[in-house]
Amino acid sequence: MTYQNLLSEVKENILYITINREKALNALNKETLAELADVIALAGENDEVRGVILTGAGEKAFVAGADIKEFSDYSGKQGEELAKKGQENVFDAIEKSPKPFIAAINGFALGGGLELAMACHIRIASDNAKLGLPEVTLGLIPGYGGTQRLTQLVGKGKAIELITTANMIGAVEAEKIGLVNYTVPQADLVSKAEEILNTIKLRAPLAIAAAIKSVNASIDEHNGYLTEIEEFGNCFETSDFKEGVAAFIEKRKPNFSGK
């Protein structure tokens, strides 16, 4: 398949996926999510692929979030379906893939971008990276597994702090709290990911797949993800969501009413 928003290439048993929307800071629109779903499925089926490196085009952003204008007028039911389909086809598909995915975070990883990175099995950040979940500034919550995966990675207290303040943190802080595995200079980002995958490639592929499946099974996430999907949908019915999106589009501060 020829992709419009992705670059993909297999070299020495590693699949390189680059989200190629640099002018839009690699934001996740519907077409990009559909293409990601396709290439993730292909990675799982292709015996030549032993591991995947996922990154964004340019030096500013891994993925700076979702395309907010696409869902600004959604109903609660539409919002719930958006989260459900995205989780199943992209974010959960990465986490459950038998092939190890490494996120090479080359800049901003915000909202859906950080959720995408957290769905990967390993995260490496360039030293200029900024990470955060700003959804509450729009009257929303993370809807692609962010509430669950952030808690699993950094613990309940820090997860609630980061989600409810919507604050961004730098790569060094992200490594300190366990959100990323390594922080490296941007020039070394992909080579560090390759170094890890080249070690993994020396191990038994079926054992790697079994290990990923077993580690995932250590967390009973089913009810948590369902709750997140439902609450994400509920947010679309609030006045605060409409105000948050309007403020974002109009480039002003939101005035939330709690309704």
N, C-alpha and C positions, 0 to 999 in steps of 0.2 A: 504494500500500500504506500502511495505517495502522500506525505503529510504536508499540510500548509503551515502548521504552527510548531512543528517539531523537526529536529534533525536527529537521525538515528543511524548508527553505524556499528558493525561488529568488527572488532580488531582483537586478535589473539584471545578469543573466547570471552571478551568483555563487550557488552552492549553499552554504547555511549548514547544517552538520550539527552538532548539539549532542547529546552523550551525556548523557542526562537521567536519571541515577540518583544524584542529589546526596547522598541519605542514605547510599548505599553508596560514596561518593567516586568514583562513576562507574565502578566496577569492571566488568571485562569478563566477564559470564557467557555461557552458550551462546546465550541469546536475543539478547543485545546483539550478539554476533559475527554471528549469522545476519542480523540487521537491517542491520548494517554491510555485510555482503556484498551484500545486496540494493541498498542505496542507492549503493554504489560502482559496481555494474554499471549502474545507471540513469544515474549521472552520466556514464559513458563513452558511453552511447547517446544522450543528450539533447543535441541541437545547441544548445539554448538555454543550456546550461551551458558557461561558458568557464573556470571555475575553481572551486575548492572551499575553504572555510574549515572546518576541523574543530576543535571545542573541547569542553570539558566544562561541565556546568551548575554554577552557583555560583562562588564565589571561592576554594575550598579545593583543588580537584583538577581536573586535566585528566582523567587516569585513574590511579587509585592502584593499579593492578595487575589481575591476573586473579582470578576467584572461586575461591580455593584449595580450598574445601570441595567443589567440584564434581568435582575430580579427585584427591582425597586417597587414594582406594583403587584407583587405576588400576594396571594391570599395565604392563610395559614396552611391549607391543604397543599397548595403548590410549593410552599417553603419546605414542608415536611417531605414531599416527593423529591425535591431538589437535593436535600440532605441524604435521603435514603439511596437514591440512584448514584450520587457521587461517592458515597461511602462504599457501596457494594462494588461498583465497577472500577474504581480507581484506588481509593485509599485502603480499603480492606484487601483489595486484590494485590496491592504491593506488599502489605504486611504478611499475607498468607502465601505469597509466592515462594516456590521451592528454591528460587535463585536469590542469593543475597543482593539487596539493593543498598547502595551507598549514596546518600545525598551529599553532593559537593556544593555547599552553601556559599555562593560567591557574592553576597551582598544582602540586600533586604530579603528577609523571609518573614512575611507578615500575613496574618489571617490564614487563608487557605494555603498560602505558601509555606508557612511554618507547619501547618497540619500535614502537608505533603511530605515535608522533610521528616516529621515525626513518624509517619507511616513507614518510612524506610528503616532498614534494620540497623544501620550505622549512619552517623552524621559527622561530617567534617566541615568546619567553618573557616572561611578566610578571615584574617584579623580585622577586616573592615566590615564584617557582617553585622547586621542589626536584626534582632528577632523579637517577635511579639504577636499577641492576639488582640487586635484592637476592636473586635466586634461590638463590645458594649457601647462604644462611642456612636454606633449606628442604631442602638436599641436592639441588638441581636446578641446571640452567643455563638461561639464556634459550632459549626454544624457538620464538619467533616471529621469527627472523631477527636477534636482538639481537647475537649474537657476530659476525656478518658486518657488519651496518650500522654498529655502533659502531666497529669497526676501520676501516671505510672512511672514517668521518667524522673520527675523532680519532687514528688511528694505532694500531699494534699494542701499543706499550708502555702507553699510557694506557688502551686498551681492557682489557688484561689487568688493570691496576691496579684500574679501576673495577668490573670483574666479580668479581674474586677477593676484593677487600675488601668489596664490597657497600655501599660508602660512597655517601651522597648528596652531590651538589654543588649549589650555588646557581646561579641564572641567569647571574650575571656570570661565574663560572668556566666555565660551559657555553659562553658566547659566546667566551670567551678561547681555549678549546681547539677551537672549531669545531663544537661539538655543536648550537648554535643560531646562527641568522643574526643575530638582533637581540634585545636585552633592552629592554623598555619598561615604563613604569608600567601597572598592570593596566587602568586606565581607557582607555589608548591601544592596548590589545592588538588588538582587532578592527579598529580604524581603520587600524593599521599594515598588517595583512594585506590590508585593502581597498585601501590605497594601492598595494601591490605588484601585486595582481591587476588593478587598474584600468590600470596600465601594461602588463601582459601582454595585457590585452584589446585594446590598440591594435595588437598584432602579429598576424601571419597565423596563424590557428588550426592549419592543417595543418603549418606550419613549427614551431610550438610542440610539437605532437605528435611530429614527426620529431626535434626536438632532445632531448626527454625520452627517446625510444627510443634515440637515439645515445649519450647520456650513460650510460644504463643499460648499454649494450653495452660500455662501456669497462672494465667489471669482469666477469671470468669467475667468477660467484658460484655456479655450479651445484653443484660438488662441495662447497663450503663449506656451503651450506644443507642438502644431504643429510647431511653429517656431523653438523651440529647437530641435525637431526631424529633421527638414530639415537642420538646420545649423550644427548639429552633423554629418549628412551624408555628407555635403559639406566638412567638415574638412578632411574626408578620401581621398579626391582628391588632397590634398595639399602635396607639398614636405616637409613642416614642420612636418606633421604627420609622414611621413616615417622616417625622421630624428629623431623625438622625440622617436618613438618606438625603432629604432635601438640603440639610445643612452641608453635607458632604459635596453634593453637586454644586451648591451655590458658594462653596468655599467660605463658610462662616461657622461660628461655634453653635452647636445645637442648644436648644432650650427645652430640656426634657420636663414633662409634666407628671410622669409616673402613671400614665394612663395608657 
